[in-house]
């Protein structure tokens, strides 16, 4: 399996997909609860991981 460099360690593409999925779920919750600051932070985290604009696992 190919790897990419993470923040402090090396992660696989499937691990990155899983992390993106968790962040997107947290973002959906934050938006549904009206937590705009938290949603902004989560969007930044998603961008930092390199969101490809597609659902994880596709």
Secondary structure as UniProt FT lines:
FT   STRAND          3..5
FT   STRAND          10..12
FT   HELIX           13..32
FT   TURN            33..34
FT   HELIX           36..49
FT   TURN            56..57
//
